């Protein structure tokens, strides 16, 4: 395995989170004990390991981190970037792309020593509520600016320090809701092998999902984007599949680091797309073995990377039922999934 590459002199971040953590296990300070009593008192949905908190059904293991973030998270005024999603919407791909875009001054995307060649994208960009629940909150505070982080929190659950701070930008990604269900089911069966798709489907229709009701999650960030497009960028996974180079340019523009004509002529956008492609990331040894966090193997983040898998798993009756619910919940929003 190649040794960690060094940022070029004078280049700006972000830096891989795993490099900051290192082997400092003794420095962990988990909020789990502090919030254990509160979490255990919340209504539960054991089949999906969910607890009902602030009107949402959320993954139990993330709740200590969510509570800690809501209580005390403070973004650095200029440069912090939070990647948000309901999960299973291309989050891993977005992490890789955002890291490669923001860190291109330090790590050339064409280099054979790029961090994404030796680290899973989730090891480069920390999942905030998960990392804090695991005890790495102090290490997130130590990250040099600009910090690049991710969350599955709904917009309504974000602390004001993220939702209202003008210097903290949010990039959101979602996808066709039916594909979210299928992808989440495949993913969650890693720790719940006997979980049926029917169980996930029925729970989702009732608003019980891994990060809260899917429609609430999507509409919350959609409305935030419409209200303040300079603060929130709203992306759709299917658009990323169709034209990743365009999304990379849009991402760079939104984050205040547009590609220069020199970079365009040098093929930097193409290099980033190639480096972060599903096929390339899936082929890397680091993404075939090991775990990023929470007992989910790195390989589990690279299943198919395609759209429309719901057509294989959902009956016509399921499709009609779920589409009706989603259409009703999103009525008047102007958001439509093709």
N, C-alpha and C positions, 0 to 999 in steps of 0.2 A: 504493500500500500504506500502511495506517495506521501511524503511528509507534508504538513500544512504549508500552503503557499503564503508568502508574505505580501501584504499590501504594498503597492508601489509608494515611494516616498511622496508625502504630501497628499495622497489620495484620501477621499472620504469614504465612510462606511456604506452600508452596515457590515458587521463582522458576524461570522457563524456563531450561533448561540452555544453550540457544543464546545467550541474552542474556548469560550469564556468560562463555561462550567468546569471543563477539565475533569479532574478526579477529586474535586473538592467536596466529597460527600459529607464531611464533618460540618460544612458550613450551611447545610440545609436547615431551614427553619419553617416547618410546615404549620399552616393554620388549621389543620384537620382537627386537632384536639380542641382548639378554641371554639370551633363551630360545630363540633360533634353533637352536642346536645340539641342545638337548633335544628340541624339536618335530620336527626333521628326522630324529631317530633313532627316533621312535615308529612302530609299524606303521601303514600307510596303507591307505585305501580310496579310490583316486583318483576313482572315478565320482561320489562325493558330496563329495569334498574333505574326508574325515574322517581323523582320527588316533586311535589307541587309547591312552587315557590314564586311569589309575586304574580300569581295568575297564570303561570306557565309550568308545563311538565318538562323538567330538565334532568340531565344525567346526574345521578347522585354524586359521583366521584368528582364532578367539577364544581359542586356547590361551595365548598370552602374557598376555592379560588375566586369564584364569582362574588361571594360576600366580601372577601378581602379587597377585591378590585373596586367594588362599589363603595367601600368605606374609605379607601386611602390611596387609590391609584392616582398618580400625578404625571401627566405627560410633560415632556420637555417642550417648551413653548414653540420652538421652530424645528420642524423636521420629522417628528414622530409620525409613523405610518402604521395604521392598523388594517390588516386584511380580515374581512368578515365574510361569513357564509353560514348557511344552515348545516354545513357538512355534506360530504359526498356530492360536491358540485364542481369539482375541479380545484379544490383547495390546494392540493399538493402541487399541481401545475402552476397555479397562481403564485404560490410561495416561491417556486423556482424562478419564475419569470420576474417577479418583483425584486427578488434578491439579485438576480443577474443584471437587471436594469440599474438598480440603485448602486450596486457595488462595482459597476463596470470600470470605474476609474481606478479601483484597487486590484481587481481581478479581471483580466481579459477573458471574455467568454470563449475565445479560441485557444486559451492556454490548456495544456494537458495537466496543469496543477490547480485548476479551478476547484474551489471548495465543493461544488455540486458533483464533482466526480468522485469524491471520497466520503461525502456526507449525504444522508437523506435530507430532502428539503425541510422536513419537520425538525431536523437537527440544526438547520441553518436559521430558521424562523420560529421562535417559540410560540406555542399555543398558550396564551396568557393564563387562562383559568386552570388549565392542566398543569402548567409549570409551577404556578403558585401553589396549587393543591399538593404538588409533589415536594414543595419546599424550596423552590428556586426563585422566589420573589426578589430576594436580595441581588441575585445575579442579573435579573432583568433591569434592576435599578442601575447596575454597573455598566450596562451596555453603552458604548459610545454613540453619540449622535451621528447620523440619524438612526434612531432605533426602528427596527422593522419587526412587528409583532402580529399575531393573529388571534381571532376570537370567534366563537360560535354564539356569542351572546346576541339576543335580539336587540334592536336599536333602543327599544323602550327600557331595556335593562342596563344599558351602558351608563356609567357614571357621567355626570356633567363634565368632568375633567376630560373625557374623550368626546362626548357628543357636542359640547359647546365650545371647546378650546379651538380657536381659529388656526393655531399652528399645528394641530394634529389632524392629518388627513385620513379618510377611511376609503378603502377600496373594497367593494362588495361584489361577490359573484354568486349566482344562483343558476338554476337550470329548470328544464321541464319537470314539474313536481312529481310526475309519475316515475321518472327516472331516479329521482331522489329516493323514493321508497325502495325501489329495487336495489340500488347501490347500497343503501343503508342496511337492508336485510342481509345481503351477502357479507358485508363488513361485520355486522354484529354477530353473525353466526360463528365467528372465530372464537368468541368467548361464551356463546350460547348456542351450541351446535344443534339443539333440538328445536330452536325457534322456527316456527313456520311463517311463510310469507303471509298467510291469512291473518295471523296474529298481528303482524306489523301493519298490514293494511287496515284492519279494523281499528287498531289503536290510533293510526294516523288520521283516519276519518273522524275520530273523536277528539282530535287535537292533541293526542298523546304521542309526541315524537321526541327524538333524542335532544333536540334543541328548542322545543316548544312547537306549537302549531306551525306547519310549513308556511301557510298563507300569511300568518301574522308576521313571521320572520321576513318574508320577501317584501310584503307591503310596507313594513316599517322602514326599511332601507330605501325602497322605491320613493316613498314620500319624502324622506330626508334628502334624497338626491334632487328631487324636483324643487324642494324648498331652498336648497343650497348646493348647486352643482359644483361649486368650487371647493366644497368641503367633502362631498361624497361622490365617488365614481361608481356607477352601477353597471356591472358587466354580466353578460349571459354566456354560459358555457358553450352553447351551440354556436355563438358568434366566434368564440375563441377557436373552436374546431374548424370553422370555415375559413378564417383568415387570421391566424395567430400574429403575423407581422403587423397588421393594422392595430391589433389590440396592444401589442408591445409599444408601438408608437404612441397610442392613446394613453397608455399607462405612464410612459416617460413624460409626456406633455403635462398630464395631470399632476404628477409629482414634482413638477418644476425642473425636470432634467431632460428637456427635449434633445433628440439626437441632432448633432450638428451636421452640416453638409459633408464635412470631412468624415465623420463617423458613418454616415449613410454610404458614401462612396467606398469606404473601406469594408462595407458589408457587415457592420456590427449588428444590425437588426437580424440579419440572416444567421449570424453566429449565435445570437441569443436564442432564436427560435430553434435552431438545430441542437444546441446544448440542452435546452429544456424540453425537447420533444418527448412525448410519451414513450416512443420506441427507444430513444437513447437512454432516458432515465431508467426504464425498466430493464435494460440490458446490463446496467452497471452492477458490479458484484455487491456493492454496498446495499443496493436495493433488492437483492435476492436473499439476503441474510440479515440477521440481527433484528433489533426492535428499536423504534424511535421512542416509544413511551406506552405505558398502560397495557402491556402485554399484546399489543398489536404488532405483528411482524412488519418489517419494512415492505416486504413483497405484497402485503395486503392493500397497499395504496396504489397498486398498479394492476388492476384486474383487466379491464378492457379498453377504457379510454374512449368509448364511443357513445353515441346518442341513440335512443330508441330501444333500449333493452327491455323496456316495459312491455313491448309488444309480445315478447316471449313468455312473460310471467303473469300478465294480467288477463283475465277473462273479459269478454265484451261487457258483462254486467259490472265488473269491477271498474272498468274504464268509464262507463257511463256514470256510475255512482260517484267516483272520485272527481271526474271532470265537472259534474254538477256542483259539488261542494266547493271546489276551487273557484269556479266561475261566479258562484254566489258570493263567496268571501272577498273576491277581488273586484266585484262589480263597481264600476265607476272610477277605478284606478287608472284606466287607460293602458294597463299592462296586459299583454297577451303573449302566450307562448305558442310559437308556430309549430 
